[in-house]
């Protein structure tokens, strides 16, 4: 079953957050594992608030990814740019529709 993690966070440093994510993504190119898709959104009514949706092939794959030292380091760096602790929501994908 596909697994999705939603990370809800606020930052006063969106440019630094984007640069950190871009650098991490570049470093991970070609390596096995990790999310199959990442979506980053910004709240239109609260510009400090962002949501990242990380989609994985399975819960187990997400856990293996989370255990990687470079992912732990990225998470620590990301949290240091947040103005309050991020909130993580873990979801099993039940249905998905496209038009």
KEZA-490053 format. One line per field, with one value per residue: x, y, z of N, C-alpha, C, O, CB in turn. Coordinates in nm, 4 decimals, always signed. Glycine has a CB too. Example, Ala and Ser with C-alpha at 12.3 -4.5 7.8 and 13.67 -1.06 7.14 Angstrom:
2
n.px <- [+1.3190;+1.2850]
n.py <- [-0.5690;-0.2250]
n.pz <- [+0.7800;+0.7080]
ca.px <- [+1.2300;+1.3670]
ca.py <- [-0.4500;-0.1060]
ca.pz <- [+0.7800;+0.7140]
c.px <- [+1.3200;+1.2900]
c.py <- [-0.3300;+0.0030]
c.pz <- [+0.7800;+0.7870]
o.px <- [+1.4236;+1.3409]
o.py <- [-0.3319;+0.1138]
o.pz <- [+0.8465;+0.8039]
cb.px <- [+1.1308;+1.4084]
cb.py <- [-0.4473;-0.0598]
cb.pz <- [+0.9046;+0.5725]
END
This chain:
99
n.px <- [+0.0843;+0.0546;+0.2237;+0.1949;+0.3440;+0.2741;+0.4154;+0.3896;+0.4793;+0.6278;+0.8152;+1.0449;+1.2328;+1.2129;+1.3611;+1.6110;+1.5265;+1.4314;+1.6701;+1.8163;+1.6589;+1.6799;+1.9555;+1.9803;+1.8163;+1.9634;+2.1978;+2.0928;+2.0208;+1.9943;+2.0383;+1.9195;+1.5859;+1.3899;+1.1464;+0.8856;+0.7620;+0.7553;+0.5791;+0.5570;+0.4011;+0.2632;+0.0878;-0.1723;-0.3003;-0.1426;+0.1621;+0.3969;+0.3559;+0.4038;+0.3533;+0.4662;+0.4356;+0.5231;+0.5544;+0.5609;+0.6484;+0.5700;+0.4895;+0.6976;+0.9148;+0.9303;+1.0088;+1.2604;+1.3893;+1.3764;+1.5524;+1.8030;+2.1214;+2.1809;+1.9279;+1.8314;+2.0084;+1.9352;+1.6705;+1.7166;+1.8498;+1.6487;+1.4532;+1.5865;+1.5502;+1.2882;+1.0193;+0.8640;+0.8102;+0.7820;+0.4854;+0.4031;+0.2164;+0.1098;+0.0020;-0.1928;-0.2448;-0.5626;-0.7422;-0.7111;-0.7631;-0.7625;-0.8111]
n.py <- [-0.1176;+0.2199;+0.4860;+0.7950;+1.0888;+1.3824;+1.6904;+1.9569;+2.2807;+2.5883;+2.8688;+3.1392;+3.1681;+3.0993;+3.0913;+2.9867;+2.7401;+2.6275;+2.6186;+2.4375;+2.2048;+2.1719;+2.1223;+1.8841;+1.7129;+1.7087;+1.5799;+1.3286;+1.2216;+0.9506;+0.7605;+0.4653;+0.4035;+0.6143;+0.8833;+0.8561;+1.0686;+1.4183;+1.6901;+2.0331;+2.2880;+2.6184;+2.7987;+3.0115;+3.1985;+3.2209;+3.2965;+3.2041;+2.9429;+2.6120;+2.3103;+1.9870;+1.7113;+1.3877;+1.1071;+0.7584;+0.4225;+0.2347;+0.1954;+0.0676;+0.1230;+0.3983;+0.4030;+0.2795;+0.4760;+0.6908;+0.6029;+0.6436;+0.7988;+1.0432;+1.1421;+1.1864;+1.3902;+1.5900;+1.6346;+1.7437;+1.9802;+2.1043;+2.1397;+2.3257;+2.5556;+2.6114;+2.7999;+2.7031;+2.3792;+2.1209;+1.9484;+1.6147;+1.4042;+1.0840;+0.8741;+0.6151;+0.5473;+0.5366;+0.5794;+0.7187;+0.9640;+1.0778;+1.3159]
n.pz <- [+0.0000;-0.0847;+0.0819;+0.2475;+0.3667;+0.5370;+0.5922;+0.7928;+0.8319;+0.9540;+0.8422;+0.8565;+0.6768;+0.3879;+0.1459;+0.2192;+0.3107;+0.0733;-0.0739;+0.0817;+0.0501;-0.2293;-0.2559;-0.1083;-0.2606;-0.4997;-0.4116;-0.3626;-0.6046;-0.8265;-0.6295;-0.4661;-0.3307;-0.1087;-0.1442;-0.3944;-0.5008;-0.4390;-0.3106;-0.2669;-0.0916;-0.0367;+0.2039;+0.1210;+0.2823;+0.5054;+0.4719;+0.5843;+0.6395;+0.5278;+0.3428;+0.2934;+0.0890;+0.0943;-0.0965;-0.0827;-0.1869;-0.0015;+0.3515;+0.4818;+0.3134;+0.3526;+0.6210;+0.6053;+0.4557;+0.6359;+0.8279;+0.7236;+0.7571;+0.6188;+0.5676;+0.8228;+0.8986;+0.7116;+0.7992;+1.0539;+0.9821;+0.8349;+1.0349;+1.1896;+1.0490;+1.0816;+1.2279;+1.4260;+1.5745;+1.3266;+1.2108;+1.1690;+0.9636;+0.9100;+0.6514;+0.4984;+0.1630;+0.0353;-0.1762;-0.5042;-0.7453;-1.0812;-1.3418]
ca.px <- [+0.0000;+0.1313;+0.2288;+0.2164;+0.3696;+0.2520;+0.4950;+0.3299;+0.5798;+0.6368;+0.9519;+1.0698;+1.3469;+1.1740;+1.4665;+1.7106;+1.4624;+1.4308;+1.8087;+1.8501;+1.5880;+1.7395;+2.0868;+1.9581;+1.7646;+2.0760;+2.2859;+2.0259;+1.9942;+2.0539;+2.0473;+1.7952;+1.5004;+1.3385;+1.0105;+0.8638;+0.7173;+0.7517;+0.5028;+0.5742;+0.2965;+0.2657;-0.0453;-0.1976;-0.3449;-0.0330;+0.2757;+0.5046;+0.3198;+0.4281;+0.3241;+0.5364;+0.3760;+0.6222;+0.4864;+0.6485;+0.5874;+0.5120;+0.5292;+0.8283;+1.0138;+0.9432;+1.0857;+1.4007;+1.4385;+1.3912;+1.6667;+1.9288;+2.1868;+2.1693;+1.7900;+1.8268;+2.0806;+1.8497;+1.5576;+1.7671;+1.8762;+1.5184;+1.3898;+1.6558;+1.4977;+1.1464;+0.9908;+0.8052;+0.8321;+0.6928;+0.3881;+0.4083;+0.0962;+0.1385;-0.1229;-0.1974;-0.3256;-0.6788;-0.7922;-0.6532;-0.8333;-0.7094;-0.9030]
ca.py <- [+0.0000;+0.3437;+0.5599;+0.9385;+1.1671;+1.5260;+1.7671;+2.0896;+2.3593;+2.7319;+2.9195;+3.2784;+3.1602;+3.0085;+3.0772;+2.8951;+2.6087;+2.5789;+2.5875;+2.3145;+2.0952;+2.1548;+2.0601;+1.7457;+1.6404;+1.6908;+1.4792;+1.1986;+1.1763;+0.8238;+0.6668;+0.3896;+0.4335;+0.7499;+0.9059;+0.8513;+1.2023;+1.5221;+1.8093;+2.1377;+2.3892;+2.7323;+2.8439;+3.1457;+3.2915;+3.2331;+3.2741;+3.1352;+2.8014;+2.5272;+2.1683;+1.8991;+1.5788;+1.2898;+0.9830;+0.6419;+0.2989;+0.1640;+0.2419;+0.0092;+0.2004;+0.5274;+0.3805;+0.2594;+0.6086;+0.7697;+0.5520;+0.6791;+0.9111;+1.1688;+1.1904;+1.2401;+1.5184;+1.6853;+1.6680;+1.8339;+2.1104;+2.1610;+2.1851;+2.4451;+2.6701;+2.6280;+2.8926;+2.6198;+2.2399;+2.0708;+1.8453;+1.5057;+1.3222;+0.9639;+0.8286;+0.5106;+0.5908;+0.4501;+0.5987;+0.8327;+0.9872;+1.1776;+1.3350]
ca.pz <- [+0.0000;-0.0898;+0.2081;+0.2267;+0.4869;+0.5205;+0.6876;+0.8047;+0.9043;+0.9299;+0.8366;+0.8196;+0.5863;+0.2796;+0.0450;+0.2736;+0.3140;-0.0647;-0.1103;+0.1530;-0.0173;-0.3624;-0.2375;-0.0669;-0.3762;-0.5912;-0.3527;-0.3611;-0.7412;-0.8648;-0.5176;-0.4510;-0.2160;-0.0948;-0.1935;-0.5389;-0.5403;-0.3346;-0.3469;-0.1661;-0.1072;+0.0553;+0.2436;+0.0665;+0.3870;+0.6015;+0.3826;+0.6561;+0.6515;+0.4110;+0.3575;+0.2015;+0.0780;+0.0487;-0.1318;-0.0843;-0.2359;+0.1132;+0.4839;+0.5111;+0.2381;+0.4223;+0.7425;+0.5640;+0.4171;+0.7577;+0.9047;+0.6582;+0.8260;+0.5445;+0.5835;+0.9585;+0.8954;+0.6402;+0.8867;+1.1578;+0.9203;+0.8019;+1.1584;+1.2394;+0.9729;+1.1143;+1.3372;+1.5302;+1.5343;+1.2230;+1.2460;+1.0722;+0.9548;+0.8321;+0.5888;+0.3980;+0.0494;+0.0188;-0.3133;-0.5751;-0.8711;-1.1738;-1.4538]
c.px <- [+0.0888;+0.1160;+0.2629;+0.2403;+0.3510;+0.3294;+0.4436;+0.4256;+0.5687;+0.7837;+0.9514;+1.1817;+1.3151;+1.2820;+1.5741;+1.6548;+1.4640;+1.5707;+1.8540;+1.7866;+1.6475;+1.8745;+2.0717;+1.9106;+1.8768;+2.1699;+2.2265;+1.9969;+2.0676;+2.0675;+1.9143;+1.7162;+1.4538;+1.1997;+1.0032;+0.8156;+0.7172;+0.6721;+0.5200;+0.4728;+0.3155;+0.1227;-0.0661;-0.2396;-0.2408;+0.0942;+0.3950;+0.4810;+0.3390;+0.3876;+0.4026;+0.4678;+0.4825;+0.5503;+0.5892;+0.5738;+0.5183;+0.5573;+0.6700;+0.9406;+1.0361;+1.0282;+1.2330;+1.4643;+1.4674;+1.5132;+1.8017;+1.9902;+2.1722;+2.0289;+1.7731;+1.8947;+1.9965;+1.7337;+1.5994;+1.7909;+1.7449;+1.4522;+1.4568;+1.6086;+1.3502;+1.1285;+0.9134;+0.8188;+0.7332;+0.5985;+0.3890;+0.2778;+0.1257;+0.0074;-0.0989;-0.2892;-0.4386;-0.7343;-0.7235;-0.7233;-0.7609;-0.8125;-0.8297]
c.py <- [+0.1239;+0.4198;+0.7054;+1.0052;+1.3144;+1.5963;+1.9106;+2.1734;+2.5074;+2.7715;+3.0673;+3.2852;+3.0675;+2.9895;+2.9788;+2.7519;+2.5466;+2.5390;+2.4571;+2.1939;+2.0668;+2.0836;+1.9126;+1.6609;+1.6116;+1.5811;+1.3389;+1.1431;+1.0462;+0.7220;+0.5926;+0.4332;+0.5778;+0.7644;+0.8966;+0.9865;+1.2932;+1.6390;+1.9092;+2.2476;+2.5002;+2.7767;+2.9877;+3.2457;+3.3104;+3.1975;+3.2068;+2.9838;+2.7285;+2.3845;+2.0929;+1.7636;+1.4873;+1.1567;+0.8708;+0.5202;+0.2221;+0.2309;+0.1931;+0.0844;+0.3370;+0.5119;+0.3563;+0.3935;+0.6927;+0.7279;+0.5898;+0.8016;+1.0446;+1.2273;+1.2510;+1.3775;+1.6251;+1.7296;+1.7648;+1.9741;+2.1805;+2.2186;+2.3098;+2.5716;+2.6968;+2.7235;+2.8256;+2.4752;+2.1955;+1.9636;+1.7420;+1.4278;+1.2065;+0.9044;+0.7091;+0.5599;+0.4909;+0.4590;+0.7195;+0.8433;+1.0931;+1.1989;+1.3339]
c.pz <- [+0.0000;+0.0421;+0.1781;+0.3619;+0.4525;+0.6312;+0.6827;+0.8896;+0.8691;+0.9295;+0.7996;+0.7154;+0.4671;+0.1734;+0.0919;+0.2781;+0.1741;-0.1091;-0.0438;+0.0842;-0.1550;-0.3534;-0.1995;-0.1847;-0.4767;-0.5411;-0.3591;-0.5003;-0.7696;-0.7528;-0.5034;-0.3282;-0.2160;-0.1525;-0.3460;-0.5913;-0.4171;-0.3905;-0.2332;-0.1951;-0.0040;+0.0786;+0.1941;+0.1740;+0.4975;+0.5258;+0.4509;+0.6597;+0.5187;+0.4447;+0.2514;+0.2065;+0.0177;+0.0273;-0.1475;-0.1372;-0.1239;+0.2427;+0.5166;+0.4386;+0.3047;+0.5488;+0.7112;+0.5269;+0.5407;+0.8390;+0.8445;+0.7262;+0.7523;+0.5533;+0.7226;+0.9655;+0.8258;+0.7295;+0.9974;+1.1014;+0.8853;+0.9271;+1.2145;+1.1669;+1.0017;+1.2308;+1.4501;+1.4833;+1.4254;+1.2785;+1.1333;+1.0791;+0.8602;+0.7816;+0.4973;+0.2870;+0.0280;-0.1239;-0.3729;-0.7094;-0.9514;-1.2819;-1.5830]
o.px <- [+0.1859;+0.0102;+0.3483;+0.1675;+0.4043;+0.3117;+0.4535;+0.4501;+0.5086;+0.8652;+0.8680;+1.2204;+1.3840;+1.2929;+1.6225;+1.7268;+1.4941;+1.5878;+1.9221;+1.8529;+1.6637;+1.9040;+2.1422;+1.9596;+1.8838;+2.2163;+2.3004;+1.9529;+2.1866;+2.1047;+1.8083;+1.7708;+1.4757;+1.1422;+1.0999;+0.8266;+0.6836;+0.6944;+0.5001;+0.4602;+0.3754;+0.0452;+0.0152;-0.2167;-0.2497;+0.1301;+0.4849;+0.5744;+0.2972;+0.3881;+0.4045;+0.4447;+0.5261;+0.4926;+0.6903;+0.4509;+0.4196;+0.6501;+0.7513;+1.0477;+1.1494;+1.1101;+1.3207;+1.5790;+1.5713;+1.5707;+1.9050;+1.9194;+2.1532;+2.0122;+1.7082;+1.8444;+1.9869;+1.7018;+1.5253;+1.7566;+1.7317;+1.4017;+1.3914;+1.6254;+1.2936;+1.2115;+0.8982;+0.8372;+0.6148;+0.6277;+0.3770;+0.2334;+0.1621;-0.0870;+0.0023;-0.3989;-0.4129;-0.7689;-0.6827;-0.7409;-0.7046;-0.8925;-0.8908]
o.py <- [+0.1320;+0.4180;+0.7350;+0.9818;+1.3643;+1.5661;+1.9774;+2.1411;+2.5455;+2.7174;+3.1134;+3.3934;+2.9673;+2.8809;+2.8972;+2.6554;+2.4283;+2.4364;+2.3758;+2.0925;+1.9508;+1.9951;+1.8268;+1.5499;+1.5019;+1.4986;+1.2405;+1.0289;+1.0326;+0.6075;+0.6507;+0.4916;+0.6525;+0.6684;+0.9248;+1.0155;+1.2508;+1.6820;+1.8750;+2.2941;+2.4795;+2.7908;+3.0754;+3.3656;+3.4057;+3.0800;+3.1574;+2.9063;+2.7755;+2.3440;+2.1311;+1.7080;+1.5073;+1.1005;+0.8862;+0.5151;+0.1524;+0.3117;+0.2672;+0.1067;+0.3849;+0.5984;+0.4064;+0.4208;+0.7582;+0.8094;+0.5698;+0.8992;+1.1482;+1.3491;+1.3544;+1.4693;+1.7378;+1.8483;+1.8574;+2.0740;+2.3015;+2.3309;+2.3912;+2.6822;+2.7940;+2.7282;+2.8833;+2.4510;+2.2286;+1.8978;+1.7774;+1.3896;+1.2277;+0.8862;+0.7023;+0.6087;+0.3727;+0.3574;+0.8112;+0.7434;+1.1872;+1.1098;+1.3487]
o.pz <- [+0.0752;+0.1050;+0.0945;+0.4583;+0.3534;+0.7493;+0.5797;+1.0058;+0.7686;+1.0042;+0.7216;+0.6713;+0.4479;+0.1163;+0.0134;+0.2525;+0.1582;-0.1750;-0.1063;+0.0625;-0.1931;-0.4337;-0.2526;-0.2057;-0.5321;-0.6197;-0.3609;-0.5128;-0.7411;-0.7785;-0.5263;-0.2346;-0.3114;-0.2038;-0.4167;-0.7104;-0.3066;-0.5037;-0.1166;-0.3084;+0.1015;-0.0160;+0.2233;+0.1584;+0.5749;+0.5169;+0.3828;+0.6804;+0.4129;+0.5610;+0.1344;+0.3139;-0.0956;+0.1204;-0.2159;-0.1329;-0.1477;+0.2438;+0.5717;+0.4950;+0.3116;+0.5796;+0.7816;+0.5625;+0.5488;+0.9112;+0.9085;+0.7511;+0.8160;+0.5473;+0.7385;+1.0303;+0.8743;+0.7353;+1.0304;+1.1646;+0.9039;+0.9261;+1.2797;+1.2181;+0.9516;+1.3215;+1.5578;+1.3640;+1.4316;+1.3784;+1.0161;+1.1874;+0.7446;+0.8585;+0.4275;+0.3140;+0.0050;-0.1842;-0.3016;-0.7792;-0.8954;-1.3107;-1.6888]
cb.px <- [-0.0959;+0.0856;+0.3333;+0.0944;+0.5130;+0.0982;+0.6499;+0.1845;+0.7215;+0.5573;+1.0360;+1.1065;+1.4724;+1.0495;+1.5299;+1.7543;+1.3168;+1.3745;+1.9026;+1.8043;+1.4387;+1.7565;+2.1675;+1.8557;+1.6516;+2.1530;+2.3162;+1.8976;+2.0356;+2.1859;+2.0836;+1.8252;+1.5736;+1.4310;+0.9601;+0.7622;+0.5751;+0.8975;+0.3501;+0.7212;+0.1559;+0.3528;-0.0633;-0.3051;-0.4748;-0.0542;+0.3198;+0.5166;+0.1743;+0.5776;+0.1709;+0.6884;+0.2439;+0.7404;+0.4039;+0.7039;+0.6927;+0.5527;+0.4291;+0.8300;+0.9679;+0.8032;+1.0285;+1.4094;+1.3364;+1.2666;+1.6577;+1.9062;+2.3337;+2.2068;+1.6873;+1.8940;+2.2172;+1.7958;+1.4986;+1.8973;+1.9636;+1.4277;+1.3926;+1.8077;+1.5167;+1.0824;+0.9127;+0.6538;+0.8201;+0.7740;+0.2435;+0.5301;-0.0273;+0.2173;-0.1875;-0.2466;-0.2387;-0.7876;-0.9475;-0.4974;-0.9791;-0.5720;-0.9798]
cb.py <- [-0.0002;+0.4314;+0.4973;+1.0038;+1.1399;+1.5628;+1.7593;+2.0835;+2.3080;+2.8126;+2.8389;+3.3628;+3.1099;+3.0595;+3.2144;+2.9408;+2.6199;+2.6856;+2.7037;+2.3227;+2.1287;+2.2913;+2.1352;+1.7396;+1.7208;+1.8230;+1.5150;+1.2093;+1.2838;+0.8488;+0.7413;+0.2410;+0.4038;+0.8476;+1.0425;+0.7416;+1.1969;+1.5675;+1.7760;+2.1943;+2.3254;+2.8501;+2.8351;+3.1386;+3.2418;+3.1398;+3.4052;+3.1901;+2.7870;+2.5335;+2.1396;+1.8876;+1.5807;+1.2746;+1.0006;+0.6139;+0.2106;+0.0135;+0.1935;-0.1390;+0.2188;+0.5842;+0.2624;+0.1604;+0.6805;+0.7575;+0.4021;+0.7064;+0.8805;+1.1472;+1.0750;+1.1423;+1.5026;+1.6228;+1.5405;+1.7784;+2.0939;+2.0543;+2.0745;+2.4291;+2.6464;+2.4931;+3.0120;+2.6585;+2.1478;+2.0146;+1.9062;+1.4126;+1.4059;+0.8599;+0.9427;+0.3738;+0.6049;+0.4874;+0.6167;+0.8174;+1.0289;+1.1336;+1.4635]
cb.pz <- [+0.1217;-0.2091;+0.3064;+0.1534;+0.5434;+0.5250;+0.6549;+0.8687;+0.8727;+1.0372;+0.7356;+0.9448;+0.6624;+0.2142;+0.0139;+0.4150;+0.3671;-0.1587;-0.0697;+0.3000;-0.0308;-0.4316;-0.1294;+0.0478;-0.4437;-0.6081;-0.2088;-0.2846;-0.8430;-0.9219;-0.3852;-0.4424;-0.0872;-0.1612;-0.1475;-0.5741;-0.6056;-0.2907;-0.3728;-0.1661;-0.0930;-0.0006;+0.3991;-0.0405;+0.4480;+0.7287;+0.3240;+0.7994;+0.6990;+0.3666;+0.3455;+0.2372;-0.0097;+0.1523;-0.2621;+0.0563;-0.3018;+0.1122;+0.5909;+0.4715;+0.0906;+0.4587;+0.8200;+0.4435;+0.3267;+0.8426;+0.9155;+0.5071;+0.8446;+0.3986;+0.5613;+1.0568;+0.8235;+0.5089;+0.9484;+1.2186;+0.7936;+0.7373;+1.2621;+1.2230;+0.8238;+1.1470;+1.2854;+1.5587;+1.6562;+1.1060;+1.2679;+1.0986;+0.9057;+0.9170;+0.5093;+0.4581;-0.0794;+0.1206;-0.3161;-0.5929;-0.8461;-1.2346;-1.4401]
END
